[in-house]
Amino acid sequence: MADPVFKSKITPYVFTSWILAAFGGLMFGYDIGISGGVTGMDDFLIKFFPRIYERKLHAAENNYCKYDDQLLQLFTSSLYLAALVSSFFASKACNVLGRKPTILMASTFFMAGAALSAAAQVGWMLILGRILFGVGVGFGNEAVPLFLTEIAPVHLRGAVNILFQLAVTVGIFIANLVNYGTSTMHPNGWRFSLGGAAVPAVVLFAGSLVITESPASLVERKREEEGKAALKKIRGVDEVDAEFEEILSACEIASKIKQPFKKLMKKQSLPPLVIAVSLQVFQQFTGINAIMFYAPVLFQTLGFKSDASLLSSVITGLVNVGSTFVAIFLVDKVGRRKLLLQACCQMLISQVAIGVILHLKLSETGSLDKGLAAVVVVMVCTFVMSFAWSWGPLGWLIPSETFPLETRTAGFAFAVSSNMLFTFVIAQMFLSMMCHMKAYIFFFFSAWIVVMGLFVIVLLPETKGIPIDSMVERVWKKHPVWKNCFDDDDSKEYEMA
Ligand code: BGC
């Protein structure tokens, strides 16, 4: 089948919608970046975790076991549990109310979380603040990538969706800078760090009032006229009939499915579901968040002083942002698979090199010599770089573009919740794993990288340039493995279910 050519122009309105929607990513990124720094601040520890502070003062210096404390890790990771649960509610909200109100709700939860955390006097306020942040992340991460994918013209879909990840990386970077500034503001610097999350949330709130709803979501909710008007608005042209027809027929199939989660458990839903969940699980098992959350702690472990370690995490933050642009430019040209496979090689080399250096040269109490420490920083950078143009953005892009409309929000909720679950697992376990496994932790991540490379080779089809509502016919039914999920009888069932 020839590629349908849908007309589109990039008007200022369209561009603004993309940017505003991507502020959802900024909220998420800010939170990823802020926690590690805050939990390293003495004022914060003295107020909420005095026992840990005492231990920190008196602890015998051990490179691999600095702040191994489950409670402190629970502070970082509780947000992800809340996000995990709320992404399923967000999926419902996306279906029933639409993408736009779901984004608005996300920003509201996030603003409330920022206010409560910044004002926290006692532990429960802090934890409730984290939970509100988490619900905000769950709603935002469900609605924003889907929204971006749905409003993007097909030939730019990858690039537009990656605006979300770009915003995540900018959020992480800003958070590192904020922490750098507030760490010397005693005794309330941490309040500014946590409260700063309100800034992207306010922009997102304002943005969600301006953006237009996704046409597919309007049509799905039987508002066809509005859907067509929205499509004209986001395409910047009046001739949208061909694309609108495609949305109509996708919605017609979708309207026959009353229980998307049940439909998701059928054989024909396996390909996008297995891929969405696996990409997210693998994304976390690259070890990226071990670096993101604990970069300051990690660099201290490597023998850098407190300030130098913050600076080092600023460096990795910049590398992360810069390399995401590479993905934006390449994803719709070279495709998804090549980026993922190239990155597997680069990440593997980096992780193994870090593991070998630490294993051979970093004892429990000594420190690395300057030259080797610099090599480790460079390897951390090459690792972050390759993640940023591959598994980072594509972990969100591919699940948002491979489900048919009828299972899209439900399926994507599984992607979001898998991300949250495994971010939680890594955040909760990393410091303890490092304490027990020492340098071997980097070999542990390396082994996962090999598995994910094989996964891409065997099970991941290329989705570049395929219209989002033609995936079943043009991708799954043609794939050597996945076509088995669509034998003839089942396909009928698929059409009728
Ligand atoms: C991941 C996060 C990660 C970030 C780093 C995102 O795609 O989901 O867990 O911290 O990328 O840039």
Residues whose N, C-alpha, C, O or C-beta is under 5 A from the ligand:
A	BS01	BGC	I32 T169 N289 M292 G392 P393
